Amino acid sequence: MAEELDEMDRPKGPLAGVRIADLTTVVMGPMATRMLGDLGADVIKIEAPDYDFMRDFEPKRSPGMSGVTLNLNRNKRSITLDLKDADDHATFLELVATCDVVVTNMRADACNRLGIGPDDLLAVRPDLVYCSANGFGSDGPYAGKAAYDDVIQAVSGFASMFGWLADRPAYAPTIVGDKITGLHIVIAVVSALFRRATTGEGDVIEVPMAETLASFNLVEHLNGHTFEPKEEPFSYRRLVTHQRRPRQSADGWICLLPYSDANWRAFFAEVGRPELVDDPRFATINDRVANVAELYDVVDEYSMTKTNAEWMAFCDEHSIPAAPVTDLRELDTDPHFEAVGLFEFHDHPTEGRYRVVKDPIRFRSGNPGLWRHAPRPGQDGDAIRGELPSRE
């Protein structure tokens, strides 16, 4: 039987009372607005008649309701509007007047052509928070270029980092640019809402993917290039050796990461090499970073002498960071993720039983969790129109 969610009884998240018009598609924007919805905001997804193509990704049980959609669009409502149509455009502007935030990842030129650019919408709601997320910053030569995650991994230097360890650049097997930019969208929107609460003023926010991922990459890798003139090394050496990888144990794969002086003393003693404590290559953290390949060779030499369980017992005893390598497909059976309730099962009114990955943030005051199932395209249109001032 389909699950009924009682919105009146749900915990009121910290963004309860905030209303967001969501003009985003694919992953980056929908992930951000889903997080805002998870935090309690009333997120209204504005969908074109042909809707977001991510809705039809396989697998799916019915048209427009892919597995990705069930989690990306939870805690949202959906209305179908053709913004090229005069009546639908007027309805959208009336809706914006009731909203606190608009989030879009449409290109600026397209927004302006449709009459939904920041100036158009601020004229309707002067204290609006208008957040635009695009591939590249508007004041750079790449502004307006098409950008998907692969493009951003390439241009930001992310793909090149794989070339430090192999013979050519590569893309990460996850849409890292989309997701990191999505997190920045959430930070930007919440910050602007706080500013509005203290000043009464709205804002126009730009969150460019390329700059976001480049900044992310350079947190540790800028390193010696922080200084002017530049000093070597660029990048953090511990991260750019072929030897930084999971180790093969006697019965599987494990991350072994002795880090502090005490960690390495315990490790060297355990593998029968106590003399390495005084080896000038490994005496201090800077020595170890400078000679990290040789250091990790030592770990490799002894990693297969214990099972994963034996390594974990030793590492836990000496507070050494370590973890078995878990297959991504098996996270839902990991005892830790089971204990913290990262995964939940729910019954969608039309799609049946499905698995929800909860937002990991926890508040003592209460966590809203899943309080609205992902809507079918346009399913809430009548209710949303009925909430507009001209229809009341």
C-alpha positions in Angstrom: 0.0 0.0 0.0 1.3 3.5 -0.8 2.7 5.4 2.1 0.9 8.5 3.3 3.2 11.3 4.6 1.7 13.5 7.2 3.3 16.9 6.5 1.6 18.4 9.6 3.4 16.0 12.0 6.8 16.2 10.4 9.7 17.9 12.2 10.0 21.5 11.0 13.5 21.8 9.5 15.6 25.0 9.9 14.3 26.3 6.5 10.7 25.7 7.2 8.7 28.7 5.9 11.2 29.4 3.1 9.7 29.0 -0.4 11.9 28.3 -3.4 11.2 28.3 -7.1 13.4 25.6 -8.6 14.3 26.2 -12.3 17.1 23.7 -12.4 17.6 20.5 -14.3 20.0 17.5 -14.6 21.9 17.0 -11.2 23.8 20.1 -9.9 20.8 22.3 -9.3 18.3 19.6 -8.4 20.8 18.2 -5.8 21.1 21.7 -4.3 17.4 22.3 -4.2 16.7 18.8 -2.8 19.1 19.6 0.0 17.2 22.8 0.7 14.0 20.8 0.6 15.5 18.2 3.0 16.2 21.2 5.4 12.5 22.1 5.3 12.0 24.6 2.5 8.9 24.4 0.3 10.6 23.7 -3.1 8.5 24.2 -6.2 10.0 22.6 -9.2 9.1 24.5 -12.4 9.1 22.0 -15.3 8.8 22.6 -19.0 6.2 20.5 -20.8 8.9 18.1 -22.0 10.4 18.1 -18.4 14.0 17.4 -17.3 15.5 14.5 -19.3 17.0 13.0 -16.1 13.4 11.9 -15.3 13.6 9.3 -18.1 17.0 7.8 -17.3 16.9 4.0 -16.9 16.0 2.3 -14.8 12.5 3.5 -14.1 9.1 2.0 -13.4 7.0 4.6 -15.2 7.7 7.5 -17.6 9.4 10.5 -15.9 10.1 8.7 -12.7 13.7 7.4 -12.9 15.6 6.1 -9.9 17.7 9.2 -9.9 14.5 11.4 -9.9 13.1 9.7 -6.8 16.0 11.0 -4.7 16.9 14.2 -6.6 13.3 15.5 -6.5 12.1 14.4 -3.1 10.7 17.0 -0.8 9.6 19.1 -3.8 6.3 19.9 -5.6 6.0 20.2 -9.3 4.2 22.5 -11.7 4.4 22.5 -15.5 4.9 25.9 -17.0 5.9 26.9 -20.6 7.8 30.1 -19.9 7.4 31.1 -23.6 3.7 31.1 -23.2 2.3 34.5 -22.0 -0.2 33.1 -19.6 2.3 30.6 -18.1 4.9 33.4 -17.9 2.5 35.6 -16.0 1.7 32.6 -13.6 5.5 32.2 -13.0 5.9 35.8 -12.1 3.0 35.6 -9.8 4.5 32.6 -8.2 7.9 34.3 -7.8 6.2 37.1 -5.9 5.4 34.5 -3.2 8.9 33.0 -3.1 12.0 33.8 -1.1 14.5 32.2 -3.5 14.8 31.4 -7.2 17.5 28.9 -8.2 18.3 28.4 -11.9 21.0 26.7 -14.0 19.8 28.1 -17.2 22.3 30.2 -19.2 22.0 33.9 -18.5 21.1 34.8 -22.1 18.3 32.3 -22.1 16.9 33.7 -18.8 17.1 37.2 -20.2 15.3 36.2 -23.4 12.5 34.6 -21.4 12.2 37.6 -19.1 13.3 35.7 -16.0 16.7 37.3 -15.4 17.5 38.7 -12.0 16.3 42.2 -12.8 13.0 40.9 -14.2 12.4 38.9 -11.0 13.7 41.5 -8.5 11.1 43.9 -10.1 8.5 41.4 -8.9 10.0 40.6 -5.5 12.6 43.2 -4.5 13.9 41.1 -1.5 14.3 38.0 -3.6 17.4 35.8 -3.4 18.2 34.9 -7.0 20.9 32.2 -7.5 22.3 31.4 -10.9 24.6 28.4 -11.3 26.4 28.1 -14.7 29.5 26.6 -16.1 31.7 29.7 -16.1 31.7 33.1 -14.4 29.9 35.8 -16.3 32.9 38.2 -16.5 35.3 35.7 -18.1 35.9 34.7 -21.8 34.3 31.3 -21.3 31.0 32.8 -20.1 28.0 31.3 -21.9 29.8 28.1 -23.0 28.0 24.8 -22.6 29.3 22.9 -19.6 28.6 19.5 -18.2 30.6 17.8 -15.5 33.2 16.3 -17.9 33.9 19.7 -19.3 34.4 21.2 -15.9 36.7 18.3 -14.7 38.8 19.1 -17.8 39.0 22.8 -17.6 39.4 23.0 -13.8 42.6 20.9 -13.7 40.7 18.0 -12.0 41.2 15.6 -15.0 44.9 16.5 -15.3 45.6 15.2 -11.7 44.9 11.7 -12.8 47.7 12.2 -15.3 50.1 12.6 -12.4 49.6 9.0 -11.6 49.0 7.5 -15.0 50.0 8.2 -18.6 47.1 10.4 -19.4 44.3 12.6 -17.9 41.1 10.9 -16.8 37.6 11.7 -15.4 36.5 10.7 -11.9 33.8 8.0 -12.0 31.4 10.5 -10.3 30.1 13.9 -11.3 32.3 15.7 -8.8 31.9 19.1 -10.4 28.1 19.0 -10.3 28.0 17.8 -6.7 30.6 20.2 -5.3 28.9 23.1 -7.1 25.6 21.9 -5.7 26.9 22.2 -2.2 28.2 25.7 -2.9 24.7 26.6 -4.1 23.2 25.6 -0.8 25.9 27.5 1.2 25.3 30.6 -1.0 21.5 30.5 -0.7 21.5 29.9 3.1 24.0 32.8 3.5 21.9 35.1 1.5 18.8 34.2 3.4 20.7 35.0 6.7 21.7 38.4 5.3 18.2 39.1 4.2 16.9 38.2 7.7 19.3 40.8 9.2 19.1 43.5 6.5 15.8 42.9 4.7 17.7 42.9 1.4 17.7 40.3 -1.3 20.7 39.4 -3.4 21.8 38.1 -6.8 24.2 35.1 -6.5 26.4 33.6 -9.2 27.9 30.1 -8.6 30.1 29.1 -11.5 31.1 25.4 -11.8 34.6 25.9 -13.3 35.8 28.4 -10.6 34.2 26.3 -7.9 36.0 23.1 -8.8 39.3 24.9 -9.5 39.1 26.5 -6.0 38.3 23.0 -4.6 41.3 21.5 -6.3 43.7 24.1 -5.1 42.9 23.9 -1.3 46.0 21.6 -0.8 47.6 21.6 -4.2 48.3 25.3 -4.4 50.8 24.7 -1.6 54.2 26.3 -2.5 52.6 28.3 -5.3 50.8 30.3 -2.6 53.9 32.4 -2.3 55.1 35.0 -4.7 57.5 34.4 -6.2 56.3 30.8 -6.4 58.1 28.1 -4.4 58.1 24.4 -5.0 56.4 22.1 -4.6 53.1 22.7 -6.3 50.6 20.1 -4.9 50.7 18.0 -1.8 53.3 15.3 -2.4 51.6 12.6 -0.3 48.6 12.6 -2.7 50.5 12.4 -6.0 52.4 9.1 -5.7 51.4 5.9 -7.3 51.8 4.3 -3.8 48.8 6.2 -2.4 46.2 3.5 -2.8 44.4 0.8 -0.9 46.7 -2.1 0.3 46.1 -5.7 -0.3 45.8 -7.6 2.9 45.8 -11.3 3.5 42.1 -11.5 2.7 41.0 -8.3 0.9 41.8 -4.6 0.5 42.3 -2.0 3.2 43.2 1.6 3.8 46.2 1.7 6.1 47.1 5.3 7.0 49.6 5.7 9.9 49.9 9.5 10.0 51.3 10.8 13.3 54.8 10.1 14.7 53.1 7.8 17.3 51.2 6.0 14.5 54.4 5.3 12.6 56.3 4.2 15.7 53.6 1.6 16.4 53.5 0.5 12.8 57.3 0.1 12.4 57.4 -1.9 15.7 54.5 -4.1 14.6 56.1 -5.1 11.3 59.5 -5.7 12.9 61.2 -2.6 11.6 61.7 -0.4 14.7 64.9 1.0 13.3 62.9 3.0 10.7 61.7 5.3 13.5 65.1 7.0 13.4 65.5 6.8 9.6 66.1 10.4 8.4 63.7 9.8 5.6 60.8 9.1 8.0 61.7 11.0 11.2 59.2 13.9 10.9 56.0 14.5 8.9 57.9 16.7 6.4 60.5 13.9 6.0 57.8 11.4 5.4 55.9 13.6 2.9 59.2 14.2 1.0 59.9 10.5 0.8 56.3 9.2 0.7 56.8 6.7 -2.1 59.6 4.9 -0.2 57.4 5.1 3.0 54.4 3.5 1.3 56.7 0.9 -0.2 57.3 -0.3 3.4 53.5 -0.4 4.0 53.1 -2.5 0.8 55.8 -4.9 1.9 53.9 -5.9 5.0 50.3 -5.3 4.2 49.6 -8.9 3.3 50.9 -10.3 6.6 47.6 -9.7 8.3 43.9 -10.1 7.5 41.6 -7.0 7.4 40.3 -8.0 10.8 43.8 -8.3 12.2 44.9 -5.0 10.8 41.7 -3.3 12.1 42.3 -4.7 15.6 45.9 -3.4 15.6 45.0 0.0 14.1 42.1 0.5 16.6 44.4 -0.3 19.5 46.9 2.4 18.4 44.4 4.9 17.0 45.8 4.5 13.5 43.3 5.6 10.8 42.3 2.6 8.8 39.2 1.0 7.1 38.5 -1.9 4.9 37.7 -1.0 1.3 33.9 -1.3 0.9 32.3 -1.9 -2.5 30.0 1.1 -3.2 27.2 -1.3 -4.1 27.4 -2.7 -0.6 27.1 0.5 1.5 23.5 -0.2 2.4 24.7 -3.3 4.3 27.6 -1.7 6.1 27.0 -1.9 9.8 27.9 1.7 10.5 25.6 3.1 7.8 22.9 0.7 8.9 23.3 1.9 12.5 23.1 5.6 11.6 20.1 5.1 9.3 21.7 6.5 6.1 19.3 4.4 4.1 15.5 4.2 4.5 12.8 2.3 2.6 9.6 4.2 1.7 6.6 3.5 -0.5 6.0 5.9 -3.3 2.3 6.5 -4.2 3.0 5.5 -7.8 6.4 4.0 -8.0 6.2 1.5 -5.1 8.9 0.6 -2.6 12.2 2.5 -3.0 15.4 3.2 -1.1 16.1 6.7 0.1 19.6 8.0 0.9 19.1 10.5 3.8 20.8 13.8 4.1 23.6 13.1 6.6 23.2 16.5 8.5 21.6 16.1 11.9 20.0 18.7 14.1 19.1 18.3 17.8 16.0 20.4 17.1 14.7 17.7 14.6 15.4 16.5 11.2 12.7 16.8 8.5 13.9 13.8 6.5 11.5 12.6 3.7 8.3 14.6 4.0 7.3 14.7 0.3 7.8 11.9 -2.2 9.2 13.0 -5.6 6.3 14.3 -7.6 5.3 13.2 -11.1 5.8 16.0 -13.7 3.3 18.8 -13.0 1.3 16.9 -10.4 1.0 19.8 -8.0 0.1 22.4 -10.5 -3.5 22.9 -9.5 -2.6 23.2 -5.8 0.2 25.6 -6.4 -1.9 27.8 -8.7 -4.6 27.8 -5.9 -2.1 29.3 -3.5 -1.4 32.4 -5.7 -3.0 35.7 -4.6 -5.1 36.0 -7.8 -6.6 32.6 -7.3 -7.4 32.8 -3.6 
